[in-house]
Amino acid sequence: MKSLKLALVLVVAAALVWESDAWWWRRRPTVSNRCSTPTTSTGVSRSGCWWPYRDGETCDFACAEGHERVSGNTSRTCESGSWSGEALVCERTSGCSSPPYPSGAWRSGCSYPYTEGEVCTYTCFSSWGQTSGNNTRTCTDGQWSGDILVCERTGGCNGWFPWWCR
């Protein structure tokens, strides 16, 4: 009789342990309400939140300098795996789009966001020569002044970027 009681106690104990989370291979995955990275567009910055985005976490959005709000929300919260509200959409109101980068040249003196009156200076690489266009371009009324600098290789491979000589 003692061995039957002992066997019964062992079976009950094993069943309790088996149904508990003590067995790592039987653990059920925990369901967490996480959101994917919130969508942002050009001219929009995000702050106040970090990946992984968890349920209840709020992100703040703002339009970058030279942009204004067209639609969407400036604050969105991760709720049950989805973001509340609509993505912020900002539109450029002043300045210029990114200026071109001509082949065989480097650009200096300007950086994003390209504001009204900003000047970009272009210089042909050594062993490249200017055939047309302007060395400087200015952001004026949302457009870049002048013509794109055109540089052509003049020969030799003494430049800063020898792989261009191939």
C-alpha positions as CSV (number, residue, x, y, z in Angstrom):
1,M,0.0,0.0,0.0
2,K,2.9,2.4,0.8
3,S,4.3,1.9,-2.7
4,L,0.9,2.7,-4.3
5,K,0.6,5.9,-2.3
6,L,4.2,6.8,-3.1
7,A,3.5,6.1,-6.8
8,L,0.3,8.2,-6.7
9,V,2.2,11.1,-5.0
10,L,4.9,10.9,-7.7
11,V,2.4,10.9,-10.5
12,V,0.6,14.0,-9.1
13,A,3.9,15.8,-8.5
14,A,5.0,15.0,-12.0
15,A,1.7,16.2,-13.5
16,L,2.0,19.5,-11.6
17,V,5.6,20.0,-12.7
18,W,4.7,19.1,-16.3
19,E,1.9,21.7,-16.4
20,S,4.0,24.4,-14.9
21,D,6.6,26.5,-16.8
22,A,9.4,24.5,-15.3
23,W,10.0,22.7,-18.5
24,W,11.7,25.1,-20.9
25,W,10.9,23.1,-24.0
26,R,7.1,23.3,-23.2
27,R,7.0,27.0,-22.6
28,R,4.4,28.7,-24.7
29,P,5.7,31.8,-26.5
30,T,4.6,35.0,-24.8
31,V,2.4,37.2,-26.9
32,S,3.5,40.8,-26.7
33,N,1.9,43.7,-28.4
34,R,4.7,45.3,-30.3
35,C,4.5,47.6,-33.3
36,S,6.7,47.7,-36.4
37,T,8.8,50.8,-37.0
38,P,6.4,53.8,-37.5
39,T,6.4,55.1,-41.1
40,T,8.1,58.4,-41.7
41,S,8.6,60.4,-44.9
42,T,11.1,62.9,-46.1
43,G,11.2,66.0,-43.9
44,V,9.8,64.2,-40.8
45,S,11.8,63.5,-37.6
46,R,10.9,61.0,-34.9
47,S,11.7,61.3,-31.2
48,G,10.7,60.0,-27.7
49,C,10.5,56.3,-28.6
50,W,12.9,53.4,-29.3
51,W,12.8,50.0,-30.9
52,P,11.4,47.5,-30.0
53,Y,8.2,49.6,-29.9
54,R,6.0,48.2,-27.1
55,D,2.3,48.5,-26.4
56,G,1.6,52.0,-24.8
57,E,4.8,53.6,-26.2
58,T,4.3,57.0,-27.8
59,C,6.4,58.5,-30.6
60,D,6.6,62.2,-31.3
61,F,7.0,63.5,-34.9
62,A,7.9,66.9,-36.2
63,C,8.5,68.5,-39.6
64,A,12.2,69.3,-40.3
65,E,13.4,72.9,-40.9
66,G,12.1,74.2,-44.3
67,H,9.0,71.8,-44.2
68,E,5.4,72.3,-43.0
69,R,2.7,69.8,-41.9
70,V,0.4,68.7,-44.6
71,S,-1.5,66.0,-42.8
72,G,-1.1,63.3,-40.1
73,N,-0.5,63.3,-36.4
74,T,2.5,64.7,-34.4
75,S,2.1,62.0,-31.8
76,R,1.3,58.3,-32.3
77,T,0.9,55.5,-29.8
78,C,1.5,51.7,-30.2
79,E,-1.8,50.1,-29.3
80,S,-2.3,46.3,-29.6
81,G,0.4,46.0,-32.2
82,S,-0.7,49.0,-34.4
83,W,0.0,52.7,-34.4
84,S,-2.7,55.1,-33.6
85,G,-3.5,58.0,-35.9
86,E,-2.0,58.7,-39.3
87,A,1.7,59.1,-40.4
88,L,2.8,62.8,-40.4
89,V,3.3,64.2,-43.9
90,C,5.5,67.3,-44.3
91,E,6.1,69.3,-47.4
92,R,9.1,71.4,-48.3
93,T,8.2,75.1,-48.0
94,S,11.6,76.8,-48.6
95,G,15.0,76.0,-49.9
96,C,16.0,73.6,-52.6
97,S,16.1,69.9,-53.2
98,S,19.4,68.0,-53.1
99,P,21.8,69.5,-55.6
100,P,23.3,67.1,-58.3
101,Y,26.6,65.4,-57.9
102,P,28.3,65.5,-61.3
103,S,30.7,62.7,-62.4
104,G,34.3,63.5,-61.8
105,A,33.7,66.2,-59.2
106,W,33.2,66.8,-55.5
107,R,30.9,69.2,-53.8
108,S,31.6,71.4,-50.7
109,G,30.2,74.3,-48.8
110,C,26.5,73.1,-48.5
111,S,24.5,70.6,-46.6
112,Y,21.0,69.4,-46.0
113,P,18.5,71.0,-45.5
114,Y,19.5,73.3,-48.5
115,T,18.2,76.7,-47.5
116,E,17.5,79.8,-49.5
117,G,20.8,81.5,-50.5
118,E,23.0,78.4,-49.7
119,V,26.0,78.0,-52.1
120,C,27.5,74.7,-53.3
121,T,31.0,74.8,-54.7
122,Y,32.1,72.1,-57.2
123,T,35.6,71.1,-58.1
124,C,36.7,68.6,-60.7
125,F,39.0,65.7,-59.5
126,S,42.7,66.0,-60.4
127,S,43.2,64.4,-63.8
128,W,39.7,65.6,-64.7
129,G,39.0,68.9,-66.5
130,Q,36.0,71.2,-66.5
131,T,34.3,71.2,-70.0
132,S,31.2,73.2,-69.1
133,G,28.9,74.3,-66.3
134,N,29.4,76.4,-63.2
135,N,31.7,75.9,-60.2
136,T,29.2,77.4,-57.8
137,R,25.4,77.0,-57.6
138,T,23.1,79.0,-55.3
139,C,19.7,78.0,-54.0
140,T,17.4,80.8,-55.2
141,D,13.6,80.6,-55.1
142,G,13.7,76.8,-54.6
143,Q,15.9,76.2,-57.6
144,W,19.7,75.8,-58.1
145,S,21.2,78.6,-60.2
146,G,23.6,78.0,-63.1
147,D,24.4,74.8,-65.0
148,I,25.6,71.5,-63.8
149,L,29.4,71.3,-63.8
150,V,30.7,68.8,-66.4
151,C,34.1,67.3,-65.8
152,E,35.9,64.9,-68.2
153,R,38.9,62.8,-67.5
154,T,42.0,64.3,-69.1
155,G,44.2,61.3,-68.6
156,G,46.6,60.0,-66.0
157,C,45.7,58.1,-62.9
158,N,47.2,60.4,-60.3
159,G,43.8,61.4,-58.8
160,W,42.3,60.7,-55.4
161,F,40.1,58.0,-56.8
162,P,42.3,55.6,-58.9
163,W,39.5,53.1,-59.5
164,W,37.9,55.7,-61.9
165,C,40.9,55.3,-64.2
166,R,39.9,51.8,-65.2
